[in-house]
Amino acid sequence: MSAIYSRIIGTGSYLPAKVLTNADLAGSVDTSDEWIQQRTGIRERHIAADNEKSSDLALQASRRALEMAGINADQLGLIIVATTTPDMVFPSTACILQSKLGVKNMPAFDVQAVCSGFVYALNTADLYMKSGQYEYILVVGAEVYSRILDWSDRGTCVLFGDGAGAVVLKRSSTPGILASRLHADGSHADILSVPGQVCRGAVSGTPLLQMDGGAVFKFAVKVLEEVALETLEAAGLQKTDIDWLIPHQANIRIIQATAKKLGMTMERVVTTVDRHANTSAASVPLALDEAVRDGRIREGHKVMLEGVGGGFTWGAVLLQW
């Protein structure tokens, strides 16, 4: 029996209509456009409408990915949604998305790995594909981080935005996903977290994001280099073989430091953080869709996707386009 591989045949993304600029934020919190841009590279971010949930953003991104793939939703064999901001405690956002797509019967579940969520979900989908069970799999990253931010905390509220990105994987006899590596270290849970929970009908603890920015920066730069090198080694390739790097879009300084460690110029790095801010599990597929649709990523290119997020979780997926 010939080997089974996963290839991405469709990408899609969606950003809410409302744009919140740095100048807008400066009107409500002690900050400035210059302060935010110098430290993060962010100029603006998109904010979901009050009636928009993660599944709504996921639906729009999924429809666009399915359209590019040239298939209907009822041809899917599996749906995986990576999100830190689900519509509700349960059922999963993936099940809600399945219903909104107008399909049923295929399995659907969420993956919770925070900003590494899409990389985790893509790796999971690849392993399912290699089992031979499915011909098409939908993988989505969708977030509404605006709901879990303390909008009076300038250290965190300026960093995040809302959005969704999606890809359709197809079973193939030629390699698409070349290698993947995932990691986690729960001993760092207190560095970046939303420690609240629902308890007896009320919120217990703090339901808003908390972060030690300096610690996150140091950890992220270290592990993003390490996991990229580990993934390249697994694929039998070198740093110079990477055509495009698409890292998690958290902070331009982290992205620049990671690129430098990998010996890459910023011309070969896809960045959307200036316009999207940090959209957690949605950031990598949002950036991937942009680079595919504007023609930067072309057939034969090798693309490294990377994520790092609360948990701590981190991982990378190397693609052959």
C-alpha positions as CSV (number, residue, x, y, z in Angstrom):
1,M,0.0,0.0,0.0
2,S,1.4,3.4,-1.0
3,A,2.0,6.0,1.7
4,I,-0.7,8.5,2.6
5,Y,0.1,12.2,3.0
6,S,-1.8,15.4,3.7
7,R,-1.8,18.4,1.3
8,I,-3.5,21.8,1.8
9,I,-5.7,22.5,-1.1
10,G,-7.7,25.4,0.2
11,T,-7.1,28.3,2.6
12,G,-9.5,30.9,3.9
13,S,-9.7,33.7,6.5
14,Y,-12.1,36.1,8.1
15,L,-11.7,39.3,10.1
16,P,-14.5,41.2,11.8
17,A,-15.5,44.5,10.2
18,K,-14.7,46.7,13.2
19,V,-11.1,48.0,13.2
20,L,-9.7,49.3,16.5
21,T,-6.6,51.4,16.0
22,N,-3.9,52.3,18.4
23,A,-5.2,55.9,18.4
24,D,-8.6,54.6,19.4
25,L,-7.1,52.7,22.3
26,A,-5.1,55.9,23.4
27,G,-8.5,57.5,24.0
28,S,-9.4,55.0,26.7
29,V,-6.2,53.8,28.2
30,D,-2.8,55.3,29.1
31,T,-0.9,54.5,25.9
32,S,0.0,55.9,22.4
33,D,0.3,54.7,18.9
34,E,4.1,55.2,19.1
35,W,4.4,53.3,22.4
36,I,2.5,50.3,21.0
37,Q,4.2,50.2,17.6
38,Q,7.7,50.5,19.1
39,R,7.1,47.6,21.5
40,T,4.9,45.3,19.4
41,G,4.8,46.4,15.8
42,I,1.0,46.5,16.1
43,R,-1.0,49.3,14.4
44,E,-4.5,48.0,14.6
45,R,-6.7,45.0,15.3
46,H,-10.2,43.7,14.4
47,I,-12.9,43.3,17.1
48,A,-15.9,41.0,16.8
49,A,-19.3,42.5,16.9
50,D,-21.4,41.8,20.0
51,N,-23.4,39.1,18.2
52,E,-20.3,37.4,16.6
53,K,-18.9,34.3,18.2
54,S,-15.9,32.1,17.4
55,S,-18.1,29.8,15.3
56,D,-19.3,32.7,13.2
57,L,-15.8,33.8,12.4
58,A,-14.9,30.1,11.7
59,L,-17.8,29.7,9.4
60,Q,-16.7,32.5,7.1
61,A,-13.1,31.4,7.0
62,S,-14.2,27.8,6.4
63,R,-16.5,28.7,3.5
64,R,-13.6,30.5,1.8
65,A,-11.2,27.6,2.3
66,L,-13.8,25.2,0.9
67,E,-14.4,27.4,-2.1
68,M,-10.7,27.5,-2.9
69,A,-10.5,23.7,-2.4
70,G,-13.4,23.2,-4.8
71,I,-15.3,20.9,-2.5
72,N,-18.6,21.0,-0.6
73,A,-18.8,20.8,3.2
74,D,-20.6,17.4,3.0
75,Q,-17.4,15.9,1.5
76,L,-15.5,16.5,4.7
77,G,-14.6,13.6,6.8
78,L,-13.5,15.5,9.9
79,I,-13.6,19.0,11.4
80,I,-11.1,20.3,14.0
81,V,-11.3,23.7,15.5
82,A,-8.5,25.3,17.5
83,T,-9.8,27.9,19.9
84,T,-9.2,29.4,23.3
85,T,-12.5,31.3,23.2
86,P,-15.2,28.7,22.4
87,D,-18.8,29.8,22.0
88,M,-19.7,28.1,25.2
89,V,-18.5,25.5,27.8
90,F,-20.0,22.8,25.6
91,P,-20.8,21.6,23.0
92,S,-17.6,22.2,21.1
93,T,-17.2,25.1,18.7
94,A,-16.4,22.5,16.0
95,C,-19.8,20.9,16.5
96,I,-21.5,24.3,16.3
97,L,-19.5,25.1,13.2
98,Q,-20.5,21.7,11.6
99,S,-24.2,22.7,12.1
100,K,-23.7,26.1,10.6
101,L,-22.0,24.5,7.6
102,G,-25.2,22.5,7.2
103,V,-23.6,19.1,7.5
104,K,-23.6,16.2,10.0
105,N,-22.3,12.7,10.8
106,M,-18.6,13.4,10.4
107,P,-16.7,13.8,13.7
108,A,-15.9,17.3,15.0
109,F,-13.9,18.4,18.0
110,D,-12.0,21.3,19.5
111,V,-8.3,21.5,20.3
112,Q,-7.2,23.8,23.1
113,A,-3.5,24.8,22.9
114,V,-3.9,28.6,23.0
115,C,-1.6,30.3,20.4
116,S,-0.2,27.0,19.3
117,G,-3.7,25.7,18.7
118,F,-3.7,25.7,14.9
119,V,-0.3,24.0,14.7
120,Y,-1.5,21.3,17.2
121,A,-4.8,20.9,15.2
122,L,-2.9,20.6,11.9
123,N,-0.6,18.0,13.2
124,T,-3.6,16.1,14.6
125,A,-5.4,16.3,11.3
126,D,-2.3,15.0,9.5
127,L,-2.1,11.9,11.8
128,Y,-5.8,11.2,11.2
129,M,-5.2,11.6,7.4
130,K,-2.3,9.1,7.5
131,S,-4.6,6.6,9.2
132,G,-6.5,6.4,5.8
133,Q,-9.9,7.2,7.3
134,Y,-10.6,10.5,5.5
135,E,-10.2,12.1,2.2
136,Y,-10.8,15.7,3.3
137,I,-10.3,17.4,6.7
138,L,-11.2,21.0,7.7
139,V,-8.8,22.6,10.2
140,V,-9.8,26.0,11.7
141,G,-8.3,28.5,14.1
142,A,-10.9,31.0,15.5
143,E,-10.7,33.4,18.3
144,V,-12.6,36.3,20.0
145,Y,-9.9,37.5,22.4
146,S,-11.7,40.8,22.9
147,R,-14.0,39.0,25.3
148,I,-11.3,37.9,27.7
149,L,-9.2,41.1,27.9
150,D,-9.0,43.7,30.7
151,W,-9.5,46.8,28.6
152,S,-8.0,49.0,31.3
153,D,-4.7,47.1,31.3
154,R,-2.4,48.6,28.6
155,G,0.1,45.8,29.0
156,T,-2.3,43.3,27.5
157,C,-5.3,44.9,25.8
158,V,-3.2,46.5,23.1
159,L,-1.8,43.1,22.0
160,F,-4.8,41.1,20.9
161,G,-7.5,40.9,18.2
162,D,-10.2,38.7,16.8
163,G,-10.3,36.6,13.6
164,A,-10.3,33.1,12.0
165,G,-8.3,31.2,9.5
166,A,-9.0,27.8,7.9
167,V,-7.4,25.2,5.7
168,V,-8.8,22.1,3.8
169,L,-6.5,19.1,3.8
170,K,-6.8,16.4,1.1
171,R,-5.4,12.9,1.1
172,S,-2.5,12.6,-1.3
173,S,0.1,10.2,-2.5
174,T,2.8,13.0,-2.6
175,P,4.0,14.7,0.6
176,G,2.4,18.0,1.7
177,I,3.1,18.0,5.4
178,L,6.7,17.0,5.6
179,A,7.2,16.9,9.4
180,S,5.6,18.2,12.6
181,R,6.8,18.5,16.2
182,L,4.7,19.5,19.3
183,H,5.7,20.2,22.9
184,A,4.2,21.4,26.2
185,D,5.5,22.4,29.6
186,G,2.7,22.9,32.2
187,S,5.2,24.2,34.8
188,H,4.9,27.6,33.0
189,A,1.1,27.8,33.3
190,D,1.2,31.0,35.4
191,I,3.2,33.1,32.8
192,L,0.2,33.4,30.5
193,S,-3.3,32.4,31.6
194,V,-7.0,33.2,32.1
195,P,-7.4,31.5,35.5
196,G,-11.1,32.0,35.9
197,Q,-13.8,29.2,35.7
198,V,-17.5,28.8,36.0
199,C,-18.4,27.5,39.5
200,R,-22.0,26.9,40.7
201,G,-23.3,29.4,38.2
202,A,-20.8,32.2,38.9
203,V,-17.3,33.1,37.7
204,S,-14.7,31.9,40.1
205,G,-11.2,33.4,39.9
206,T,-10.1,35.9,37.2
207,P,-11.8,35.5,33.8
208,L,-9.4,37.9,32.1
209,L,-6.1,37.4,30.5
210,Q,-3.0,37.7,32.6
211,M,0.6,37.7,31.2
212,D,4.2,38.2,32.3
213,G,5.3,39.8,29.0
214,G,9.1,39.6,29.6
215,A,9.0,35.9,30.5
216,V,6.8,35.1,27.5
217,F,9.2,36.9,25.1
218,K,12.3,35.0,26.4
219,F,10.5,31.7,26.3
220,A,9.0,32.2,22.9
221,V,12.2,33.1,21.1
222,K,14.1,30.2,22.6
223,V,11.5,27.5,21.8
224,L,10.5,28.8,18.4
225,E,14.1,28.4,17.2
226,E,14.5,25.0,18.8
227,V,11.3,23.5,17.4
228,A,12.0,24.8,13.9
229,L,15.4,23.1,13.9
230,E,13.9,19.9,15.3
231,T,11.2,19.8,12.6
232,L,13.8,20.5,9.9
233,E,15.9,17.6,11.2
234,A,12.9,15.3,11.1
235,A,12.4,16.2,7.5
236,G,16.0,15.8,6.6
237,L,16.3,19.5,5.6
238,Q,18.4,22.6,6.5
239,K,17.5,26.1,7.5
240,T,18.3,27.3,4.0
241,D,15.6,25.0,2.6
242,I,12.8,27.1,4.1
243,D,11.2,29.5,1.6
244,W,8.7,31.1,4.0
245,L,8.5,31.3,7.7
246,I,5.0,31.9,9.2
247,P,5.4,32.2,12.9
248,H,2.6,33.0,15.4
249,Q,1.9,36.7,15.1
250,A,2.3,37.9,18.7
251,N,5.0,40.6,18.6
252,I,7.2,41.8,15.8
253,R,10.3,41.6,18.1
254,I,9.7,37.9,18.7
255,I,9.2,37.4,15.0
256,Q,12.4,39.3,14.1
257,A,14.5,37.5,16.8
258,T,13.2,34.1,15.6
259,A,14.0,34.9,12.0
260,K,17.5,36.0,12.9
261,K,18.2,32.8,14.8
262,L,17.1,30.8,11.8
263,G,19.3,32.9,9.5
264,M,16.3,34.3,7.5
265,T,15.7,37.8,6.3
266,M,12.4,39.4,7.1
267,E,11.6,39.4,3.4
268,R,11.0,35.6,3.8
269,V,8.8,36.0,6.8
270,V,5.0,36.5,6.5
271,T,3.9,39.1,9.0
272,T,0.3,40.3,9.7
273,V,0.8,41.4,13.4
274,D,0.8,45.0,12.4
275,R,-2.8,44.8,11.1
276,H,-4.2,41.8,13.0
277,A,-2.4,41.9,16.4
278,N,-2.3,38.6,18.2
279,T,-5.2,36.5,17.2
280,S,-4.0,33.4,19.1
281,A,-4.9,30.2,17.3
282,A,-6.1,32.2,14.3
283,S,-2.9,34.0,13.6
284,V,-1.0,31.4,11.6
285,P,-3.8,30.4,9.3
286,L,-4.7,34.1,8.8
287,A,-1.1,34.8,7.7
288,L,-1.0,31.6,5.6
289,D,-4.2,32.5,3.7
290,E,-2.9,36.0,3.0
291,A,0.4,34.8,1.6
292,V,-1.3,32.1,-0.5
293,R,-3.8,34.5,-2.0
294,D,-1.3,37.3,-2.8
295,G,0.9,34.8,-4.6
296,R,3.9,34.8,-2.3
297,I,3.6,31.1,-1.6
298,R,3.8,29.1,-4.8
299,E,4.0,25.5,-5.8
300,G,7.2,23.8,-4.6
301,H,7.8,26.3,-1.7
302,K,8.6,24.9,1.7
303,V,6.7,26.7,4.4
304,M,7.5,26.5,8.2
305,L,4.5,27.2,10.5
306,E,5.2,27.9,14.1
307,G,3.2,28.6,17.3
308,V,3.9,29.2,20.9
309,G,1.3,29.9,23.6
310,G,0.0,29.6,27.1
311,G,0.5,26.3,28.7
312,F,3.2,26.6,27.7
313,T,2.6,24.9,24.4
314,W,4.7,25.1,21.2
315,G,5.2,23.4,17.9
316,A,5.9,23.6,14.2
317,V,4.7,22.1,11.0
318,L,6.8,22.1,7.8
319,L,4.8,22.1,4.5
320,Q,5.7,21.4,0.9
321,W,3.4,23.6,-1.1
